Amino acid sequence: MEGLQPHSNLQSLTVWDYGGESFPSWMIRPFGDSNTDLFLLNNLMELNFFNGINCESLPPLGQLHNLQYLKLRNLTKVKRMGNEFYCNESVDGMNKLIKLKSVPLTGQCSSLEKLCISSCKKLSKIGDGLSTSTCLKELDLSGCPNLSSIPNFGFSSLQYLSVRRCNKLEVLPITGGCSSLEKLRISSCEELSKIGDGLSTSTCLKELDLSGCRNLSSIPNLEGFSSLQYLSVKRCKKLEVLPITGGCSSLEKLGISSCEKLSKIGDGLSTSTCLKELDLDNCPDLSSIPNLEGFSSLQYLSVKRCDKLESFPLKAPLSSLKELRIRDCPNLKPIPSLDGSSSLTKLEFENGGKEWSRLLPNMLQSNVSLCSLTILNLPDPTWIHDDSLGRL
């Protein structure tokens, strides 16, 4: 590779399966007069380096002033990225640097827009300089099981934040100022116990997805989140309250599953009259939900394995409801507003109380569009006769 010195105007370079222990000299030496800071690759804007399995160190990429896109993958012997790491615009990829222990950002990445760190199994620290990366738009951390903390951040430019499979991370330090944040996804962070209160200021948030955070017992109030459209909370076994306190007027989809200690959903859900999908599954301590009057947009309703849930306060006719699933809710009483629904195309009912036997015949008669019907383990099934099923 030493003999493949490119032209100094090269703008994009991709290297696959390089077997050397160090980079060729033309990547690291100054170009022309040694007293200048111009490198041969000074015009390089994109560098992709894949499968350099013997490389132990990196060249001074931070001296490449025009570098905008850097992707490093499967550099299994690299242990540390120092000042050579710092560059313009974006650092993306860093995939499978399995021996990388530290990303020492020290405040020199003021133009950094995108940072993605994936499958760095020994990574335990990200430098405090991340806090100064005020132009950061996307931050994606995944598969870093030894990462126990990350610097405080509150970037007004941050739009996307994803943290996945970082099992030792205990706190997500959102300290405020993330006013542009649109998507937040946290999954399989088993030791995560706290999300910074600064999340409450992220009122531009459109998607919030929390899953597999078994030690997360609370989250900041979700008040005034007028842009929030999608909210999903799954397998957060210690979460007791979902604090929707008002203003989530754009919420279209809400899913909650396998939150065994969840006992309350904030009354602010009552203002989410644009809700189209509501899915509650395996929340055995949930005994009530807020009033859902005026939810005429609701199209999909599924309630499963909510042992303590007794009532569903839907008062107005569900004129848009197309799919209804109710299963293993032994104490749930019939929902009167279902009696006036006529748009159902799919109905599934399993292991319910006797009271439902009086409501189901009327539902079958009024829903002329019903295409699919599943009824299992219903007490007193004698009401099922030709008139009830004739329209199917």
C-alpha positions in Angstrom: 0.0 0.0 0.0 3.0 2.3 0.5 3.4 2.5 -3.3 -0.2 3.5 -3.9 0.3 7.2 -3.0 -2.7 9.0 -4.5 -3.0 12.5 -6.0 -3.2 15.3 -3.5 -6.7 16.3 -4.7 -8.2 13.0 -3.6 -11.5 13.6 -1.9 -12.8 10.1 -1.0 -10.8 7.0 0.1 -12.0 3.6 1.0 -9.6 0.8 2.2 -10.7 -2.8 2.8 -8.8 -5.6 4.4 -5.5 -3.8 5.0 -3.1 -6.2 6.7 -0.4 -3.8 7.9 0.3 -2.8 11.5 0.5 0.9 10.7 -0.8 3.2 8.0 1.3 4.0 5.0 3.6 7.0 5.5 1.8 9.1 2.8 -1.3 9.2 5.1 0.6 10.7 8.0 3.5 12.9 6.7 3.2 16.6 5.8 3.1 17.4 2.1 5.8 19.5 0.6 7.5 21.9 3.0 7.7 20.1 6.4 7.1 23.4 8.2 3.6 23.6 6.8 0.6 21.7 8.3 -0.6 20.6 4.9 -0.9 16.8 4.5 -1.0 14.9 1.2 -4.7 14.0 2.0 -5.6 17.5 3.0 -8.4 17.6 0.5 -9.9 14.3 1.7 -13.5 14.7 2.6 -14.5 11.0 3.2 -12.4 8.1 4.6 -13.7 4.6 5.1 -11.3 2.0 6.7 -12.7 -1.5 7.1 -11.1 -4.7 8.5 -7.7 -3.4 9.4 -7.2 -6.3 11.7 -3.5 -5.7 12.5 -3.6 -1.9 12.9 -2.7 -0.8 16.4 -2.9 3.0 16.0 -4.5 5.6 13.8 -2.9 8.4 11.8 -3.5 12.0 12.8 -6.8 12.3 11.1 -7.6 15.5 13.0 -5.1 17.3 10.8 -7.2 16.6 7.7 -9.2 19.9 7.9 -11.6 19.0 5.1 -12.5 15.5 6.5 -16.3 15.4 6.9 -17.1 11.7 7.0 -15.1 9.0 8.8 -16.1 5.4 9.1 -13.9 2.8 10.9 -15.0 -0.8 11.2 -13.5 -3.9 12.6 -10.1 -2.5 13.8 -9.8 -5.2 16.5 -6.4 -4.2 17.8 -7.0 -0.5 18.2 -7.1 0.3 22.0 -7.4 4.1 22.0 -8.2 6.9 19.8 -6.4 10.1 20.8 -6.2 13.6 19.3 -6.1 12.0 15.8 -9.8 11.3 16.4 -10.9 14.9 16.2 -12.3 16.1 12.9 -15.1 18.0 11.1 -18.8 17.4 10.7 -19.4 13.8 11.4 -17.9 10.6 12.9 -20.0 7.6 11.9 -19.6 3.9 12.3 -16.8 3.0 14.7 -18.3 -0.5 14.4 -16.8 -3.5 16.3 -13.7 -1.8 17.8 -13.8 -4.6 20.3 -10.7 -3.5 22.3 -11.4 0.2 22.3 -11.5 1.4 26.0 -11.8 5.1 25.7 -13.0 7.8 23.3 -11.2 10.8 24.8 -13.2 13.7 23.5 -11.6 16.7 25.2 -13.5 19.6 23.7 -12.1 19.8 20.2 -15.1 18.5 18.4 -17.1 21.8 18.2 -18.3 21.0 14.6 -19.2 17.3 15.3 -22.7 16.6 14.0 -23.0 12.9 14.2 -21.4 10.4 16.6 -22.1 6.6 16.3 -20.3 4.1 18.5 -21.3 0.5 18.1 -20.1 -2.9 19.4 -17.1 -1.5 21.4 -17.2 -4.1 24.1 -14.5 -2.7 26.3 -15.4 1.0 26.0 -15.9 2.4 29.5 -15.6 6.1 29.0 -16.5 8.9 26.6 -14.5 12.1 27.2 -16.2 15.2 28.8 -15.5 17.1 25.6 -18.7 15.6 24.3 -20.5 18.3 26.4 -19.0 20.9 24.1 -20.2 19.4 20.9 -23.0 21.9 20.6 -23.6 21.1 16.9 -24.3 17.5 17.5 -27.5 16.3 15.8 -27.3 12.6 16.2 -25.9 10.4 19.0 -26.1 6.6 18.7 -24.5 4.4 21.3 -25.0 0.6 21.0 -23.5 -2.6 22.2 -21.1 -1.0 24.7 -21.7 -3.3 27.7 -19.0 -1.7 29.9 -19.9 1.9 29.3 -21.0 3.1 32.8 -21.4 6.8 32.3 -21.5 9.5 29.6 -20.9 13.2 30.0 -23.7 15.6 30.7 -25.3 17.0 27.5 -28.0 19.5 26.6 -27.5 20.3 23.0 -30.1 22.6 21.4 -29.2 21.0 18.0 -29.6 17.3 19.1 -32.4 15.7 17.1 -31.8 12.0 17.5 -30.6 10.1 20.6 -30.4 6.3 20.7 -28.8 4.2 23.5 -29.0 0.4 23.2 -27.4 -2.5 24.9 -25.3 -0.4 27.3 -25.9 -2.7 30.3 -23.8 -0.8 32.8 -25.1 2.7 32.1 -27.0 3.9 35.2 -27.9 7.5 34.3 -28.8 9.2 31.0 -27.7 12.8 31.9 -30.1 14.9 29.9 -29.6 18.2 31.8 -31.8 20.5 29.7 -31.6 22.4 26.5 -32.4 19.5 24.2 -35.1 21.7 22.6 -34.7 20.1 19.1 -34.8 16.5 20.2 -37.3 14.6 18.0 -36.5 10.9 18.7 -35.3 9.2 21.9 -34.8 5.5 22.0 -33.4 3.6 24.9 -33.4 -0.2 24.9 -31.7 -3.0 26.8 -29.9 -0.8 29.3 -30.5 -3.1 32.3 -28.9 -0.9 35.0 -30.4 2.4 33.8 -32.2 3.9 36.8 -32.6 7.6 35.9 -33.2 9.8 32.9 -32.2 13.4 33.5 -35.0 15.9 34.3 -33.9 17.9 31.2 -36.1 15.6 29.2 -39.0 17.6 30.3 -37.8 20.5 28.2 -37.7 18.4 25.0 -41.1 19.5 23.9 -40.3 18.9 20.2 -40.1 15.2 20.9 -42.0 13.1 18.4 -41.0 9.5 19.3 -40.1 8.1 22.8 -39.3 4.4 23.0 -38.2 2.8 26.2 -37.6 -0.9 26.4 -35.7 -3.4 28.5 -34.7 -1.0 31.2 -35.5 -3.2 34.2 -34.2 -0.8 36.9 -35.9 2.3 35.6 -38.4 3.3 38.3 -39.4 6.7 37.1 -39.2 9.1 34.1 -39.5 12.9 34.0 -42.9 14.4 33.5 -44.2 14.4 30.0 -46.1 17.7 30.0 -46.6 20.0 27.1 -45.2 17.5 24.6 -47.5 18.7 21.9 -45.4 17.1 19.1 -45.3 13.6 20.7 -46.8 11.1 18.3 -45.4 7.8 19.4 -44.9 6.5 23.0 -43.8 3.0 23.7 -42.7 1.6 27.1 -41.8 -2.1 27.3 -40.2 -4.4 29.9 -39.5 -1.6 32.4 -40.2 -3.8 35.3 -39.8 -1.2 38.1 -41.7 1.7 36.5 -44.7 2.6 38.6 -46.1 5.7 37.0 -46.2 6.8 33.4 -46.3 10.6 34.0 -48.3 11.9 31.1 -49.4 15.2 32.8 -51.0 17.0 29.9 -50.5 18.6 26.6 -49.7 15.5 24.5 -52.3 16.6 22.0 -50.7 14.9 19.0 -50.2 11.5 20.5 -51.3 8.8 18.0 -49.9 5.6 19.3 -49.4 4.4 22.9 -48.0 1.0 23.8 -47.2 -0.3 27.3 -46.2 -3.9 27.9 -44.6 -6.0 30.6 -44.4 -3.2 33.1 -45.3 -5.4 36.1 -45.3 -2.6 38.7 -47.1 0.1 36.6 -50.1 1.2 38.6 -50.9 4.6 37.1 -51.1 6.4 33.8 -51.1 10.2 34.1 -54.4 12.0 33.7 -52.9 14.0 30.9 -53.7 11.0 28.6 -57.3 12.4 28.6 -56.1 15.3 26.4 -54.7 12.9 23.7 -57.8 12.9 21.7 -55.9 12.1 18.4 -54.9 8.7 19.7 -55.3 6.0 17.1 -53.7 3.0 18.7 -53.7 2.0 22.4 -52.0 -1.3 23.4 -51.8 -2.4 27.0 -50.2 -5.8 27.7 -49.0 -7.6 30.9 -49.5 -4.7 33.4 -50.9 -6.7 36.3 -50.9 -3.8 38.8 -52.7 -1.4 36.5 -56.1 -1.0 38.1 -57.4 2.1 36.3 -56.7 4.4 33.4 -57.7 8.1 32.8 -61.0 9.1 31.2 -60.8 8.7 27.5 -63.9 10.7 26.6 -63.9 12.0 23.0 -61.4 9.6 21.6 -63.3 9.3 18.3 -60.0 8.7 16.3 -59.2 5.4 18.1 -58.8 2.6 15.6 -57.0 -0.1 17.5 -57.6 -1.1 21.1 -55.8 -4.1 22.7 -55.9 -4.9 26.4 -54.2 -8.1 27.5 -53.1 -9.6 30.9 -54.1 -6.6 33.0 -55.4 -8.6 36.0 -56.5 -5.6 38.2 -58.0 -3.4 35.5 -61.7 -3.1 36.2 -63.0 -0.4 33.9 -62.2 1.3 30.7 -63.6 4.9 30.8 -64.5 5.3 27.1 -67.8 7.2 27.2 -68.4 8.3 23.6 -69.1 5.8 20.7 -65.9 4.6 19.1 -67.0 5.3 15.6 -63.5 4.7 14.1 -62.6 1.5 16.0 -61.5 -1.3 13.6 -59.7 -3.8 15.8 -60.5 -4.8 19.4 -58.5 -7.4 21.4 -59.3 -8.2 25.0 -57.6 -11.2 26.6 -57.0 -12.4 30.2 -58.6 -9.4 32.0 -60.8 -11.3 34.4 -62.0 -8.2 36.3 -62.6 -5.9 33.3 -66.2 -4.9 33.0 -67.8 -4.4 29.6 -67.1 -1.1 27.9 -70.5 0.5 27.2 -69.3 2.7 24.3 -68.5 -0.5 22.4 -72.2 -1.2 22.1 -72.5 1.7 19.6 -69.5 0.9 17.5 -70.2 -0.2 14.0 -66.8 -0.1 12.2 -65.1 -3.2 13.7 -63.4 -5.5 11.2 -61.6 -7.7 13.8 -62.7 -8.8 17.2 -60.7 -11.1 19.6 -62.0 -12.0 23.0 -60.5 -14.5 25.4 -60.9 -15.3 29.2 -63.4 -12.5 30.1 -66.1 -12.1 32.7 -69.8 -13.1 32.3 -70.9 -9.6 31.7 -69.4 -9.6 28.3 -71.9 -12.2 27.2 -74.6 -9.6 27.2 -72.6 -7.1 25.1 -71.0 -9.3 22.5 -74.3 -10.2 20.7 -75.1 -6.5 20.1 -71.6 -5.9 18.8 -71.8 -8.7 16.3 -75.2 -7.5 15.1 -74.1 -3.8 14.6 -70.7 -4.4 13.1 -71.5 -5.2 9.5 -67.9 -5.0 8.4 -66.6 -7.6 10.8 -64.3 -10.0 9.0 -62.5 -11.8 11.8 -63.9 -13.1 15.1 -62.1 -15.1 17.8 -63.8 -16.0 21.1 -62.2 -18.3 23.5 -63.1 -19.4 27.1 -66.1 -17.2 27.4 -68.5 -18.0 30.3 -72.0 -18.7 29.2 -71.6 -19.0 25.4 -75.2 -19.9 24.9 -75.9 -16.5 23.2 -74.0 -17.6 20.1 -76.7 -18.5 17.6 -77.4 -18.0 13.9 -78.6 -14.4 14.2 -75.5 -13.3 16.0 -73.1 -14.8 13.4 -75.2 -14.4 10.3 -73.4 -11.3 9.1 -69.9 -12.8 9.2 
